[in-house]
Amino acid sequence: MEGVPSAEEVDWPKWVQDRPLWIQATSCADAEDPTPGQEAQCEMITGQTAGYGIATRAFLSMPNVFRVSWYTTGGSSDGTNFLYNYSTNQTTPVGNAFLNHFEESTDCSEDISQ
């Protein structure tokens, strides 16, 4: 096609960096621990502990990421595996990590709402 560059002519890293990205269904689960708890996920995405959260942290630090879909692991009827616990009307540890922009100083303890 005339006017369309070939795949070899495209600067792919620049092409990706120039586009807004929507990260779809990320979490801190992995094959060894498919359902990490709130505290563990919070600690991983804030860099307090090592784990699969390092990839999520990398995505979230990219300047062209404009939307994230958090994949909840092991759903619960009381909403404790989400960013907000509707039973207590409080954010969960993972929710607090999001609100604190994934800062390492985030309090990830399970009982922070009490």
Buried (B, 14 or more C-beta within 10 A) or exposed (E): EEEEEEEEEEEEEEEEEEEEBEBEEBBBBEEEBEEBBBBBBBBBBBBBBEBBBEBBBEEBEEEEBEEBEBEBBEEEEEBBBBBBBEEEEEBBBBBBBBEBEBEEEBEBBEEBBE
